[in-house]
Amino acid sequence: MTSIRRRGLLAASGGLAAAALAPRAAEAQTRWQVATAYPDGNFHTRNLRAFVEEAQQASGGRLQIQLHSNASLLRMPEIKRGVQTGQVQMGEILLSAYGNEDPFFEVDSVPQLVTSTAQARKLAELQRPYVEARFNRQGLSLLYWVPWPPSGLYTNVPVESVETLRGLKMRTFNALTNRFATLAGATPTLVQQAEVPQAFATGVVNAMVTSAATGVDVQAWDFCRHFTPIGFTRTKNAIFVRQRDLAALPAEAQAAIRAAAAAAEARGWAASDTETVNQQNVLQQRGMTIGTPTPALMEGLARIGRIQADEWVAKAGDEGRRLIDAYRAAVA
């Protein structure tokens, strides 16, 4: 056999070997999809993107994650089920939007229950085991969660008391804000964040209660003149993964994801406090009037909050009462 022929056979055999190895290399890399309903500029989405990048890098290239933002793949009500069924591997939801499924998902939406970051941290600490247990039963694993900045009232008139809200058509985003609107004498309408501008433009709603961050996302200055910060709630976004997909990764990749999630949670809580100030300033710069809540307004909100706290406990049962009692004892 000539040396030229030998070289040709060696090259051919090398090519066949590379071709045989190629599928294995492809199989070694896992591809995940993650869905969120929030736009790219939102601090939650920025934090999620940083988490994705850190998790990919820490996995040593074994994991590739594609982020689908702004409800481009799944709408908010579809995301949790989408993860459970394997349509996507990870998702981000406003946890309280699933309060009809389980009351422990919505406790952070009880009005005026949490009025500071320290209180929000304590509630999250006590709430977490209950949420993790429920996720586990559904084949999901909570990776991290981050609160929104405190909510406020968006209106076209100054809000002097709860009576000011009577008769308004209020955009709501979960069952407890729906109930709040009803108790305040407003007409509640559930509207997803991405649909808020259209809802105001068409007259479906003319007021809302949400954070300054959401107000900036939807350019609230185009349809509201007043923002009144009232504390109200510190609802949380939860980022979670299907347990089956997480367990399929090598142990070191799973550990890398958990570490990136812990970093994202710490980073997100700090960012939420920063956004509270920064985004409220943006609203003011865009021409909105930032109101100061009156004592009458805060008294009315506290009254509604007590009603809703009692209603939540009645719905959540003994476990719910233990959670609320532990929380109130911790922040007293």
N, C-alpha and C positions, 0 to 999 in steps of 0.2 A: 504494500500500500504506500503510495507516495505521501510525502509530508504535507502536500497541499490538500490531498484527499482527507488525511487524518485531521488536519485543522478544520476542514469543512464539517466533518462528522462531529468533532468536539463542539463547534459553534452551534450546530443543529441540536445536539443533545443539551447544551446549555440553554438554548432557547426554549426547548420543551420543558426543561426543569423550571425555568422562570415562569412559563405559562402555567405549569402545575401548581406553583406556589402562589400565583396571583390571587386565585379565589380565596386561599387561606388568609392572605394578607387583608383582603377585603372583609372577610368574615371577622377578622380580629378587631375591626373598627366598628363600634356601635353608633348608630345614628338615632338621636332623639328629636322629637318635636315638642316645643313648649308654647302654650297659648295663653295670652293675656288680653284683656279687653281695653287696656289703657294705652294712650298714645306714647310715642317715643320720647317726647319731652317731659313726661311726668316723672317725678322723682322715683316712684315705684318701678317704672320701666327701666330707668337708668340703672337702678340698683340691681334689678333682675339681669340686665345685660352684663353688668360687671360680674355677677355671680356665675353666669353662663361661661364667660371668658375664663374666670379663675378655675372653674370645674374642668373645663376642657384642657387647660394647660396642665393642671395637676394630674390629670389622667394619663399624661404622657402620650397623647394622641389617640388613645383607645376610644374616646368618646367625643362625638361631634353633636352639638346641640343647635338646632335652628329655632330662633325666636320669631314668633308671629304675634305682632302687637296690634293694638287698636281694633280688636275684634275682627281682624282680617281673616282668620281661620275659623274661630268659634266665637259666638257671642257669650256674654257672661253666664246666662242661664244654662248654656250647653257645656261649659268647660269641665265642671266636676265629673259629669257623666262621661265626657269625652276621655278623661284620664282613666276612669274606672273600666271602660270598655277597650282601652288600648288604642283609641283613635289618635291620641297624643300621649306622650309619656309623662309630661309634667304640665302643670297648670298653675295659674295665679287667679284667685278669686277674692272678691270682697266677701269675707266669710259670712257676715251677717245677712247677705243676700240669700243665703240658704237656711235662714231661720225657720222657715216653714217645715223644713226637713228635720231639724232638731233644735230645741231652744238653746242648747249650749253653744251653738254657732253664733247666736245673736246677742249674748248677754252684754257685749261691749257697746250695743246700740241702745241700751236703756238710757233715756235722757237724764243728764246731770248726775249719773252714777259715778262717772269719772270726770274730774275737772282739772287734773294736772298730769304731767308726765309720770311723776312718782306713783300716783294712783293707777295710771294706766299700766305701768310695769307690774304693780302688785296684782291687779286683776288678771293680767296675762299669765303671770306665774301660777296663780290658783286655777285659772281656766284651762291651762294647757293639758294637764293629765286627762281631763274629761274629753277634750277635743281629740287628743291622740288616740284614746281608747275607741272613740267612734270611728275615726279614720281607719284604724287597724282592722276593725270589723268589716270595713268596706274595701279592704285591699289597698289602702292608701297609706302613705307615710308623710307626715308633716315635716317639711325641711326647715322653714323659718316663717316668721310673720313679722309684719311691720305696721304700726298704726298710721292712720291719716292724721294730719294736723287737726286741731279742734274745729268743729263745724260752726257755722254761723248762718244767719238768715239773710237771704237775698230778696230784696223787695224794691218796689218803686216809690215807697213812702217810708218815712221814719217809723220804726217799730217802738211805740211807747209802752205797750203792754201786750199780753197774749191776745187781747181783744182786737188788736190791729190785724191779726191774721184771719179773723173771722170772715168767711165769704171768699177768701182767696183760693185760687186753684194752685195747689202746691205740688211741685215735683218731689217725689219720694223715691227711695232706692232700696228699701227692704220693708219687711212687715212692721217693724217697730216705728220707722219713720211714717209709715202709713197710719199707724194708730195714733202717733203724736199729732199728725195733721188733723185727724178726726177729733181728738180731744181739744184741740185748739180752735175748732170750728171751721177749719179750712176743708177744701175738697181734695183728697189725695189722688195722685196719679203716678203710677210706677213708670219711670222713664230711665232707660239705660244712659250712661254718661255720654256715649257717642251721639245720642239722639236729642240731647238737651237743647241745643240751639234751634233745631227745627220745631221742637215742642213749644218753645217760647214764641218763635216767629209765627206759628199758626194759631196761637192763643189757647193751646191745650193746657198750658200752665202759665202762671204769671208770678210765681214765687217759688223759692226752694230753700232747703236747709242742707248745706254741705260745706266742705272745707274751702279755704282760700285757694288751695292747690287745684281743686276741681274747677273753681271759678275762673282761674287763669287758663286752664286747659280748654274750657268751653267759651272763653272770651265773654264773660258775663257782663262786661261793661256795654256790650252791644244791646242788651235787653233789660238790665237792671241798674238802678241808680244808687242803691244803698246796700251796704254789707254791714251787718251787726254781729260782731263776734260774741258768742254766748257760751263758749266751752262745749256744751251740749253732749258730745260723745268723742271717743277716740277709737272709732271702728278700725279693724285691722284687715289687711290683705294677707292671705295665707298662700304660700307657695308649697306645693306638694307633688309627690311622685307616685306612680303605681309601684307597689311593693314588688311585684313580679319582675318588673324591668330593673329595679334597683338591685334585687337579689341576683340577677343574671350577670352583673358586673363582677370583676375580680375584687377581692376584699380591699385591696389598696385603692382601687377606683371608688369604691363605696365610701371609704374613709375620707378620700379627697373631696367628695361631694359634700359630706357632712361638715368637713372643716370649712369649705367655701360657704356653706349655708350659715354656719355660726358667724362668720365674718360679715356676711350680707345682713344678718339680723342686727348686729351691733351697728353697722354702718347705716342701715335704714332707720333705726330709732333716732340716731343723731341727726340724720337728714330731715326727718319729720319735724323735729324741733326747729331746725334752721328754716325749713319751708314755711313754718307758721308765721315767721316774721317777714321773710323775703316775698312770699306770694301776696300777703296782705298789702305790702308796700306796692307791688305791681298793680293791684286793684286800684289803689289810691292814685298812683301815677297815671292810670288810664281814665281817671275822672270820676271814679266812684267815691261816694261819701262813706267813710268808715265811722259808724255810729258807736256810741257808748251805751251799753245796756242799762236801762233804768232799774231802780229797785223794784218797781212794780212788775217789770218784765221778768226779772230774775225770780221773784216770788211766784209768779204764775208758772214759770218753767219748772221750778222746784215742786210745785203742787202736782203738775202733770207727771214729773219724774217719779214721785212717790207712788202715784197710781200705777204707772207702768212697771215699776219695780215689783209691786205686789202682784200684778197680773203675770209677770214673768215667773215669779216663784210658784204661783199656782199652777202654771203650765209645766214647769220644770220638775216639780215634785220635791221629794226629800233631798235628792242630790243638789237640786237648785238652791234649796234653803240652806244647806250646808255651805255651798259656795258663797252665797251672799253674806251669811253670818260670818264666815271666815274673813271675807273681804272687809266688811264693815269693822270687825274687831282689829284688823291689821292697820286700817287707815284712821281709826278713831283718835 
